[in-house]
Amino acid sequence: MKDTMTIVNNRTNESYEFDILDPTRGPSVVDISSFYAKTGMFTYDPGYTSTASCTSDITFIDGAKGELRYRGIEIEKLANKHSYLDVCYLLLNSELPNKEQSEDFDLELRHRSFLHEGLMNLFRAFPSNAHPMATLSSATSALSSFYYDHLDIKNEAEYQEMARRIIAKIPTIAAFAYRHSIGAPFIQPDIDRSFTENFLYMLRAYPGGKMHRNINGEDHIREIEIKALDTIFTLHADHEQNASTTTVRNVASTGAHPYVAISAGISALWGRAHGGANESVIAQLKMIGSVENVDKFIERAKDPNDEFRLMGFGHRVYKNFDPRAKALKALQDQLKNELQLDSKLMQIASRIEQIALNDEYFIQRKLYPNIDFYSGVILTALKIPTSMFTPIFVIGRTVGWITQWIEFKKDPKSKIARPRQLYIGK
């Protein structure tokens, strides 16, 4: 049996053979890179729904089974048994760190978390009501002017330094972007705090390092809060060739600075159909208003003549329960018990979830709750401002973007992205 596929042009009766490539996981791929040269035609695939744009050994998704793996390891195992920084190390180095490597990596990122003093002036140039995502994208692009290195493609140490620098600085930029948006003074990183705790500290602290007291009179960041946010970072760390990752790779293909490519990824992520979806979930829950209104909105979602769509359900890739959503569902239940949370939004979300998981309309269409449905509710429970939902997605995803950028640059077959078109104009 040949490892090829034969395509017949019924207009001319000509046939063409193309190689079939087999992966280690997932469906086989037909190599049509020579399609135009052989046939004089292009393929047509809007949204790239059937197109593999690259080879990669970073992340694997099986949407039918509801499976997600980083470097071959199940996401459930990573979320439950490893810290976000260990996951960062895994993505960058293809293996989990030992204790000494983990400690060294953590310490290095703590010291790299500070921003160049010259970059501080950039924040003051933005309007005080600027959305943190706009500021975050611009400041990340500006990083390229402070670290305009020409990377040696054969020097692994240079790649690691470039990657670790931006992973460490993105939480600081995100926290500063938020504080600028509310007119609050910046809180510098505290190297005595872990990666995730430090971000919460920069978001919440007063000048001098004092923390706001919660309803229990506590003036410290609780371990359950750190664990919850750390898990969210892990679940967002990478997700194969999604829109923002493809954007990063496409910008990388032009030879642009890696931080410019990351900035482009941030801008792509901001879209409501991508990383901004969890903000939309919370906005919709607020619009529904109360548990009593849920049934009415469920019926509207099922009405084909109604434009209303239920946010946080279904996924472009997953046709089973999103494994990240499963992890967040368990986390939400834990938070609800340990922090004694029973907010109105959580009640509305729970009622929607209960109906959707048992209603034939949703079951037949495989409209399961996705990661955005749970992450928005959890971040709200953690008192994270809604405007910071997508920046938090950015913090988690930065390691995935930079790992994908490195993989692209090291691929000897990589070339500039240049899709073709089906011209229908005059």
Secondary structure as UniProt FT lines:
FT   STRAND          4..9
FT   TURN            10..13
FT   STRAND          14..21
FT   STRAND          29..30
FT   TURN            33..34
FT   HELIX           35..39
FT   HELIX           46..48
FT   TURN            49..50
FT   STRAND          59..62
FT   TURN            63..66
FT   STRAND          67..70
FT   TURN            71..72
FT   STRAND          73..74
FT   HELIX           75..81
FT   HELIX           84..93
FT   HELIX           99..112
FT   HELIX           117..124
FT   TURN            128..129
FT   HELIX           132..146
FT   TURN            153..154
FT   HELIX           156..181
FT   TURN            182..183
FT   TURN            191..192
FT   HELIX           195..204
FT   TURN            207..208
FT   TURN            215..216
FT   HELIX           223..236
FT   HELIX           243..252
FT   TURN            253..255
FT   HELIX           258..269
FT   TURN            272..276
FT   HELIX           277..288
FT   HELIX           291..293
FT   HELIX           294..302
FT   TURN            304..305
FT   TURN            311..312
FT   HELIX           323..338
FT   TURN            339..340
FT   HELIX           344..356
FT   TURN            357..358
FT   HELIX           360..364
FT   TURN            365..366
FT   HELIX           371..381
FT   TURN            382..383
FT   HELIX           386..388
FT   HELIX           389..410
FT   TURN            412..413
//
